[in-house]
């Protein structure tokens, strides 16, 4: 019965993929597809990979028909709290849909470190855009992910492109580690800054400014026009001192007002200029290929950490060592070394046990154990109830009992 249920689920993901890859997927299919890839349930994660593989194959076919050009333009948007990101996205998104574009907004929402809950309020802050038939807004909780970019943001981008959206906006939380993460999944990184606050250059990390392809000073209207001009001048000077990342593009600094709409159209012109230049030079495709590799290793790193935390060799030791670190009895480095050693010893003993059982002979096993003086394992003899003891001192002299 379990196999039948799983088959039905796989059939459902196939149907979901077909529905999602239509020119106009319905809202329910959009929500269901991204909810599936965001799931942490092991079986649903497997089903999500089936869906993603179908979408990826479809995307490759469409890009070949498009002469190798990407189907969508991926833009990362970030800035400190109060920069007016949501107000800008609504104004910018409405302008794009009026020009015939289809826009997807992936807004990463901060989760509470205490309760684990999140506001998920982007649709309430972007009321007009959320009602637009050519726009799709998907708030996603971080669930404590470092930096605020969810582990499934890449998959969500892929699904949105497969669903026919030609512009994908990824809004990140604050200014910090999230910007380094989002830069590895978008074509262009835009830094939004408010026109007031004092010591602006000191408050933004140098590395984040270096990653920005476009720096935008928001709220440049009314009494804030003069401060906006001042900050624009400061960032123009600062960018001249930074290392050049592209051979064909020099980062620009602009002023806009989402309230009046001033500068929004000019900003889009600069963004399309950037896209055309990096596409013609080949930098865009090279960047995307590198991002695929980074994506793979990020997933491996995260999954390995989850595997480490739940492994039987360290699972019970973690809370004990954490408590000792909190009390100052152990240094964090020593506690980490103890956990890693327990984890690696268990992995080695399991690997040697599997190898020994697969060889069917003890002689092959003993030749592998040569010079492995730090390992001690107990293995059952093949076709025997006796146990092989391999002492730490000498793996070449097993003791049988």
C-alpha positions as CSV (number, residue, x, y, z in Angstrom):
1,X,0.0,0.0,0.0
2,X,2.9,2.4,0.8
3,X,4.3,1.8,-2.7
4,X,0.9,2.6,-4.3
5,X,0.7,5.8,-2.3
6,X,4.2,6.8,-3.3
7,X,3.3,6.1,-7.0
8,X,0.3,8.3,-6.7
9,X,2.4,11.1,-5.2
10,X,4.9,10.9,-8.0
11,X,2.0,11.0,-10.5
12,X,0.7,14.1,-8.7
13,X,4.1,15.8,-9.1
14,X,4.1,15.0,-12.8
15,X,0.6,16.6,-13.1
16,X,1.8,19.5,-11.0
17,X,4.8,20.0,-13.3
18,X,2.6,20.0,-16.4
19,X,0.2,22.5,-14.8
20,X,3.1,24.7,-13.6
21,X,4.8,24.8,-17.0
22,X,1.7,26.2,-18.7
23,X,1.9,29.8,-19.9
24,X,-0.6,30.7,-17.2
25,X,-0.3,28.4,-14.2
26,X,-3.1,29.0,-11.7
27,X,-2.4,30.4,-8.2
28,X,-3.0,27.1,-6.5
29,X,-0.4,25.3,-8.6
30,X,2.1,28.1,-7.9
31,X,1.6,27.8,-4.2
32,X,1.6,24.0,-4.1
33,X,4.8,23.7,-6.2
34,X,6.8,26.1,-4.0
35,X,5.4,24.7,-0.8
36,X,6.5,21.3,-1.9
37,X,10.2,22.4,-2.5
38,X,10.1,24.3,0.9
39,X,9.1,21.2,2.8
40,X,11.6,19.6,5.1
41,X,9.9,16.2,5.0
42,X,12.3,13.6,3.5
43,X,9.7,12.0,1.1
44,X,8.4,15.4,0.0
45,X,11.9,16.5,-0.7
46,X,12.3,13.5,-3.0
47,X,9.1,14.4,-4.8
48,X,10.2,18.0,-5.1
49,X,13.4,16.9,-6.9
50,X,11.2,15.0,-9.4
51,X,9.3,18.3,-10.1
52,X,12.4,20.4,-10.3
53,X,14.1,18.0,-12.7
54,X,11.1,18.3,-15.0
55,X,11.1,22.1,-14.8
56,X,14.9,22.1,-15.4
57,X,14.5,20.0,-18.5
58,X,11.8,22.3,-19.8
59,X,13.9,25.3,-19.1
60,X,16.8,23.9,-21.0
61,X,14.6,23.3,-24.0
62,X,13.2,26.8,-23.9
63,X,16.6,28.4,-23.6
64,X,17.8,26.4,-26.7
65,X,14.9,27.8,-28.6
66,X,15.8,31.2,-27.3
67,X,19.3,30.9,-28.8
68,X,20.9,30.1,-25.5
69,X,19.6,33.3,-23.8
70,X,18.2,33.0,-20.2
71,X,14.4,33.1,-20.0
72,X,14.3,35.4,-17.1
73,X,16.2,38.3,-15.5
74,X,17.0,37.6,-11.8
75,X,17.4,40.6,-9.5
76,X,18.4,40.6,-5.9
77,X,17.1,43.6,-3.8
78,X,18.4,44.4,-0.4
79,X,18.9,47.2,2.1
80,X,18.7,48.1,5.8
81,X,15.3,48.3,7.5
82,X,13.5,51.5,6.6
83,X,15.0,51.7,3.1
84,X,11.5,51.3,1.6
85,X,12.1,48.0,-0.1
86,X,8.4,46.9,-0.2
87,X,7.2,50.3,-1.3
88,X,9.8,50.3,-4.1
89,X,9.0,46.7,-5.2
90,X,5.3,47.6,-5.5
91,X,5.9,50.7,-7.6
92,X,8.6,49.0,-9.7
93,X,6.6,45.8,-10.2
94,X,3.5,47.7,-11.3
95,X,5.6,49.6,-13.8
96,X,7.0,46.4,-15.2
97,X,3.6,44.6,-15.5
98,X,2.2,47.7,-17.3
99,X,5.0,47.3,-19.8
100,X,4.0,43.7,-20.5
101,X,6.4,41.8,-18.2
102,X,5.4,39.1,-15.8
103,X,7.0,39.6,-12.3
104,X,7.6,37.2,-9.5
105,X,8.6,38.5,-6.1
106,X,10.3,36.1,-3.7
107,X,10.3,38.0,-0.4
108,X,12.3,36.3,2.3
109,X,10.6,37.0,5.7
110,X,12.4,36.9,9.0
111,X,11.5,34.2,11.4
112,X,11.5,34.8,15.1
113,X,14.4,33.2,16.9
114,X,12.2,32.6,19.9
115,X,8.9,31.3,18.5
116,X,10.0,30.4,15.0
117,X,7.1,32.4,13.6
118,X,7.3,35.0,10.9
119,X,5.2,38.0,9.8
120,X,4.7,37.0,6.2
121,X,3.3,40.4,5.6
122,X,4.6,41.2,2.1
123,X,1.2,40.8,0.5
124,X,-0.3,43.2,2.9
125,X,2.5,45.7,2.2
126,X,2.1,45.3,-1.5
127,X,-1.6,45.4,-1.9
128,X,-1.9,46.6,-5.5
129,X,0.9,44.4,-6.8
130,X,-0.6,41.3,-5.0
131,X,-3.8,41.8,-7.0
132,X,-2.1,42.2,-10.3
133,X,-2.7,39.2,-12.6
134,X,0.8,39.4,-14.1
135,X,2.6,39.4,-10.7
136,X,3.2,36.7,-8.1
137,X,4.3,37.4,-4.5
138,X,5.7,34.6,-2.4
139,X,6.8,35.4,1.1
140,X,9.0,32.6,2.6
141,X,10.0,32.3,6.3
142,X,13.7,31.9,6.9
143,X,13.2,29.3,9.7
144,X,16.5,30.5,11.2
145,X,18.5,30.1,8.0
146,X,21.8,32.0,8.3
147,X,21.5,35.5,6.7
148,X,17.8,35.3,5.9
149,X,17.9,33.6,2.5
150,X,16.0,30.3,2.7
151,X,17.7,27.1,1.4
152,X,14.9,26.7,-1.2
153,X,15.2,30.2,-2.7
154,X,17.1,28.8,-5.7
155,X,14.4,26.2,-6.3
156,X,11.7,28.8,-6.0
157,X,13.5,31.0,-8.6
158,X,13.7,28.0,-11.0
159,X,10.0,27.3,-10.5
160,X,9.0,30.9,-11.2
161,X,11.0,30.9,-14.4
162,X,9.5,27.6,-15.5
163,X,6.1,29.2,-14.8
164,X,6.7,31.9,-17.3
165,X,7.8,34.8,-15.2
166,X,10.4,36.8,-17.1
167,X,11.5,39.0,-14.1
168,X,12.3,37.4,-10.7
169,X,12.9,39.8,-7.8
170,X,14.4,38.4,-4.6
171,X,14.0,40.6,-1.6
172,X,16.3,39.8,1.3
173,X,16.3,40.6,5.0
174,X,18.4,43.6,6.2
175,X,22.1,44.0,5.4
176,X,24.4,41.2,6.4
177,X,25.1,37.6,5.5
178,X,22.0,37.3,3.3
179,X,23.5,39.6,0.7
180,X,26.4,37.2,0.2
181,X,24.0,34.4,-0.3
182,X,21.6,36.1,-2.7
183,X,24.5,37.3,-4.8
184,X,25.1,33.7,-5.7
185,X,21.7,33.2,-7.1
186,X,20.8,36.4,-9.1
187,X,22.1,38.1,-12.2
188,X,22.1,41.6,-10.7
189,X,22.4,42.8,-7.1
190,X,20.8,46.1,-6.2
191,X,21.4,47.8,-2.9
192,X,18.7,50.1,-1.7
193,X,19.6,52.8,0.9
194,X,17.5,55.4,2.8
195,X,18.7,59.0,2.5
196,X,19.2,59.6,6.2
197,X,20.8,58.0,9.2
198,X,24.3,59.3,9.5
199,X,27.6,57.6,9.0
200,X,26.0,55.7,6.1
201,X,29.3,54.4,4.7
202,X,30.3,53.0,8.1
203,X,27.0,51.2,8.6
204,X,27.3,49.1,5.4
205,X,29.8,46.4,5.1
206,X,32.5,47.0,2.5
207,X,31.9,43.5,1.0
208,X,28.2,44.3,0.4
209,X,29.0,47.5,-1.4
210,X,31.5,45.6,-3.6
211,X,28.8,43.1,-4.6
212,X,26.3,45.8,-5.6
213,X,25.9,46.3,-9.4
214,X,23.6,49.2,-8.7
215,X,23.3,51.4,-5.6
216,X,19.9,53.1,-5.3
217,X,19.1,55.9,-2.8
218,X,15.4,55.8,-2.1
219,X,12.9,58.3,-0.8
220,X,14.5,61.1,-2.8
221,X,11.5,63.5,-2.4
222,X,10.4,66.4,-0.3
223,X,12.8,67.4,2.5
224,X,14.9,64.3,1.8
225,X,16.1,65.4,-1.7
226,X,19.2,67.2,-0.3
227,X,20.3,64.3,2.0
228,X,19.7,61.9,-0.9
229,X,22.0,63.9,-3.2
230,X,24.6,64.0,-0.5
231,X,24.6,60.2,0.0
232,X,24.6,59.6,-3.7
233,X,27.8,61.7,-4.0
234,X,29.4,59.8,-1.1
235,X,28.7,56.4,-2.7
236,X,29.9,57.6,-6.1
237,X,33.2,58.5,-4.4
238,X,33.3,55.2,-2.4
239,X,32.7,53.0,-5.5
240,X,35.7,54.5,-7.2
241,X,38.0,53.0,-4.6
242,X,36.5,49.4,-4.9
243,X,37.9,46.6,-7.0
244,X,36.2,46.3,-10.4
245,X,34.3,42.9,-10.7
246,X,33.1,43.2,-14.3
247,X,35.0,44.0,-17.5
248,X,31.9,45.6,-19.1
249,X,30.0,47.2,-16.3
250,X,30.9,49.9,-13.7
251,X,28.4,50.1,-10.7
252,X,26.1,53.1,-10.8
253,X,24.5,55.2,-8.0
254,X,21.0,56.5,-8.6
255,X,18.3,58.4,-6.7
256,X,14.6,57.4,-6.9
257,X,11.3,58.1,-5.2
258,X,8.7,55.3,-5.1
259,X,6.2,57.9,-3.8
260,X,6.4,60.1,-6.8
261,X,7.7,57.5,-9.3
262,X,10.7,59.7,-10.1
263,X,13.7,57.8,-11.3
264,X,12.0,54.4,-11.4
265,X,11.9,54.2,-15.3
266,X,15.5,55.4,-15.5
267,X,16.5,52.7,-13.0
268,X,15.0,50.0,-15.2
269,X,16.8,51.4,-18.2
270,X,20.1,51.0,-16.3
271,X,19.2,47.5,-15.3
272,X,18.4,46.4,-18.8
273,X,21.7,48.1,-20.0
274,X,23.5,45.9,-17.4
275,X,21.7,42.8,-18.5
276,X,22.4,43.4,-22.2
277,X,26.1,44.1,-21.6
278,X,26.9,41.1,-19.4
279,X,24.8,38.8,-21.7
280,X,26.7,39.9,-24.9
281,X,30.1,39.6,-23.1
282,X,29.3,36.1,-21.9
283,X,29.6,37.1,-18.2
284,X,26.0,36.3,-17.4
285,X,26.1,32.7,-18.6
286,X,29.5,32.2,-16.9
287,X,28.1,33.6,-13.7
288,X,25.0,31.3,-13.8
289,X,27.2,28.2,-14.3
290,X,29.3,29.1,-11.3
291,X,26.1,29.7,-9.3
292,X,24.9,26.2,-10.0
293,X,28.1,24.8,-8.5
294,X,27.8,27.1,-5.5
295,X,24.2,26.0,-5.1
296,X,25.2,22.3,-5.1
297,X,27.9,22.8,-2.4
298,X,25.6,25.0,-0.3
299,X,23.0,22.2,-0.2
300,X,25.7,19.6,0.6
301,X,27.0,21.8,3.4
302,X,23.5,22.3,4.9
303,X,22.5,18.6,4.6
304,X,25.8,17.5,6.1
305,X,25.2,19.7,9.1
306,X,21.7,18.3,9.6
307,X,23.1,14.8,9.2
308,X,25.9,15.6,11.8
309,X,23.4,16.9,14.4
310,X,21.1,13.9,14.1
311,X,23.9,11.2,13.9
312,X,23.8,8.7,16.7
313,X,27.5,9.1,17.5
314,X,27.1,12.8,18.5
315,X,23.3,13.3,19.0
316,X,23.4,12.7,22.8
317,X,26.8,14.4,23.2
318,X,25.8,17.7,21.7
319,X,23.6,19.0,24.6
320,X,26.1,17.9,27.2
321,X,29.0,19.7,25.4
322,X,26.9,22.7,24.7
323,X,26.1,23.0,28.4
324,X,29.8,22.8,29.3
325,X,30.7,25.4,26.7
326,X,28.0,27.7,28.2
327,X,29.5,27.2,31.7
328,X,33.0,27.9,30.4
329,X,34.2,24.4,31.3
330,X,35.2,23.6,27.7
331,X,36.3,26.0,25.0
332,X,34.1,25.9,21.8
333,X,37.1,24.6,19.8
334,X,37.7,21.7,22.1
335,X,34.0,20.8,22.2
336,X,33.9,20.9,18.4
337,X,37.0,18.6,18.2
338,X,35.4,16.1,20.5
339,X,32.2,15.9,18.5
340,X,34.0,15.7,15.2
341,X,36.3,13.0,16.4
342,X,33.3,10.9,17.7
343,X,31.6,11.5,14.3
344,X,34.6,10.5,12.2
345,X,35.5,7.5,14.3
346,X,31.9,6.2,13.9
347,X,32.0,6.8,10.1
348,X,35.3,5.0,9.7
349,X,34.2,2.0,11.8
350,X,31.0,1.7,9.8
351,X,32.9,2.0,6.5
352,X,35.4,-0.7,7.5
353,X,32.6,-2.9,8.7
354,X,30.8,-2.6,5.4
355,X,34.0,-3.3,3.4
356,X,34.9,-6.3,5.5
357,X,31.5,-7.8,5.1
358,X,31.6,-7.2,1.3
359,X,35.0,-8.9,0.9
360,X,34.0,-12.2,2.5
361,X,37.6,-12.7,3.6
362,X,39.5,-11.6,6.6
363,X,42.8,-11.4,4.8
364,X,41.6,-8.5,2.5
365,X,40.3,-6.7,5.5
366,X,43.6,-7.0,7.4
367,X,45.6,-5.7,4.5
368,X,43.3,-2.6,4.5
369,X,43.8,-2.1,8.2
370,X,47.6,-1.9,7.9
371,X,48.9,1.1,9.8
372,X,45.4,2.0,11.0
373,X,46.6,2.1,14.6
374,X,44.0,4.5,15.9
375,X,41.0,2.4,15.0
376,X,39.3,-0.3,17.1
377,X,36.3,-2.2,15.8
378,X,34.5,-5.4,16.5
379,X,33.1,-7.3,13.5
380,X,31.3,-10.6,13.1
381,X,33.1,-13.3,11.1
382,X,31.4,-14.4,7.9
383,X,29.3,-17.5,8.6
384,X,30.4,-17.6,12.2
385,X,29.2,-16.4,15.5
386,X,32.7,-15.4,16.6
387,X,33.8,-11.7,16.8
388,X,37.0,-10.2,15.4
389,X,38.7,-7.6,17.7
390,X,41.1,-5.3,16.0
391,X,43.2,-3.6,18.8
392,X,44.2,0.0,18.5
393,X,47.9,-0.9,18.8
394,X,48.1,-3.3,15.9
395,X,45.5,-4.0,13.2
396,X,47.6,-6.8,11.8
397,X,47.2,-9.0,14.9
398,X,43.5,-9.6,15.4
399,X,42.3,-11.3,18.5
400,X,39.5,-13.8,18.1
401,X,37.1,-14.7,20.8
